[in-house]
Amino acid sequence: MRQILPIDLPWIPGHEFSGIVEQIGSDVATYAPGDAVFGTTSGMGAYAEHLVVKAAAIARKPSNLSFEEAASVPVAAQTAWQGIFTHGHLEKKQTILIHAGTGAVGAYAVQLASHAGATVIATASGDDEAYVKSIGASRVIDYREAQFEKVLREKVDVVFDLVGGDTQKRSFLVLKEGGHLVSAVQPVSQEEAAMHHVSGVMMRLAPSGDVLGRIGRLLEEGTIRPDVATVYALQDAAQAWKDIAGNLPGVHGMSPEPGAARRKSHGKIVLRVA
Ligand SMILES: NC(=O)c1ccc[n+]([C@@H]2O[C@H](COP(=O)([O-])OP(=O)(O)OC[C@H]3O[C@@H](n4cnc5c(N)ncnc54)[C@H](OP(=O)(O)O)[C@@H]3O)[C@@H](O)[C@H]2O)c1
């Protein structure tokens, strides 16, 4: 990790949060002390009771969400928004294939694309078919059982890749000419993109209070919903990481107990700051 995320210890993790404004800078006009907000930090530091953030990276907390629910939204929902709309140029009546429709980002992508009037096809485990359909997918392809490029009957306008590797490579085969392959996980081969007459881009989240505000309105009106799997107290953060690692196969140095069941629930893990 040191090569991609160099840090100086001591270091505070956490990239997203929800809370109440305590003080504002002299040039901030949009927020006042007492406002409930949510957003992203410019570095890390969200595992904390206090943090300092740019006003441009936050938005008002949707009033129908708890702080825990709101804190679970910013990174995944904005990544989904920018992946499918900013980079994928998804439009009404188009078809999008979302790889990993059950993940944190994928579940927002499914909801936002479906709300935008697109036809949504998602890859997911067969066990999760009902869940992914319940949030807006019209078709779910079980990635453990079938190769999506073999079972898709028609080509799609956009692929949103949250898996990478071979899944990304095979995605070129299902894109229409002029389509967009957007990956949030690894660079896209420009040679292959040119060969298939599509665009290919690896996106990186560019947090925006404006986008988050629009997402906030969709949450407030109930068009999309957050998904919180578990809430831990701030002082149990280390245990939360151990529990996450315990459910992932073969995480270095923290392999699951033999026979441990894999986590089947969906949603984010949130720390509650008293
Ligand atoms: N570029 C950026 O700015 C940015 C921002 C946020 C996230 N990301 C990246 O985006 C990726 C997704 O993030 P996340 O938070 O949504 O992850 P997540 O919540 O851990 O979800 C990962 C999902 O991938 C599914 N999956 C695994 N292999 C698959 C396959 N071959 N085909 C289809 N689905 C598969 C898993 O399903 P099962 O339950 O079946 O295992 C799981 O639901 C991560 O790599 C993350 O680092 C990038």
The ligand as a Gaussian input file, in Angstrom:
#p B3LYP/6-31G(d) Opt

LIG

0 1
 N      -11.814000       4.858000      -8.928000
 C      -12.409000       5.320000      -7.832000
 O      -12.421000       6.534000      -7.587000
 C      -13.092000       4.350000      -6.917000
 C      -13.975000       4.816000      -5.927000
 C      -14.636000       3.885000      -5.121000
 C      -14.382000       2.517000      -5.295000
 N      -13.487000       2.119000      -6.239000
 C      -13.202000       0.684000      -6.475000
 O      -14.386000       0.117000      -7.027000
 C      -14.446000      -1.263000      -6.665000
 C      -15.815000      -1.571000      -6.077000
 O      -15.940000      -0.893000      -4.837000
 P      -17.108000      -1.247000      -3.824000
 O      -16.929000      -0.369000      -2.657000
 O      -18.397000      -1.249000      -4.566000
 O      -16.715000      -2.763000      -3.441000
 P      -17.539000      -3.833000      -2.603000
 O      -18.664000      -3.181000      -1.883000
 O      -16.537000      -4.611000      -1.844000
 O      -18.189000      -4.766000      -3.715000
 C      -17.461000      -5.650000      -4.504000
 C      -18.491000      -6.533000      -5.208000
 O      -17.864000      -7.186000      -6.300000
 C      -18.579000      -8.394000      -6.505000
 N      -17.766000      -9.229000      -7.390000
 C      -16.587000      -9.818000      -7.113000
 N      -16.123000     -10.451000      -8.217000
 C      -17.036000     -10.239000      -9.197000
 C      -17.122000     -10.630000     -10.571000
 N      -16.168000     -11.368000     -11.165000
 N      -18.200000     -10.233000     -11.290000
 C      -19.168000      -9.482000     -10.728000
 N      -19.164000      -9.089000      -9.423000
 C      -18.087000      -9.460000      -8.675000
 C      -18.772000      -8.904000      -5.106000
 O      -19.850000      -9.788000      -5.119000
 P      -19.923000     -11.138000      -4.214000
 O      -20.728000     -10.750000      -3.008000
 O      -20.623000     -12.077000      -5.114000
 O      -18.512000     -11.560000      -3.890000
 C      -19.106000      -7.605000      -4.353000
 O      -20.499000      -7.392000      -4.294000
 C      -13.289000      -1.508000      -5.671000
 O      -12.219000      -2.099000      -6.375000
 C      -12.928000      -0.119000      -5.205000
 O      -11.571000      -0.008000      -4.818000
 C      -12.843000       2.997000      -7.058000

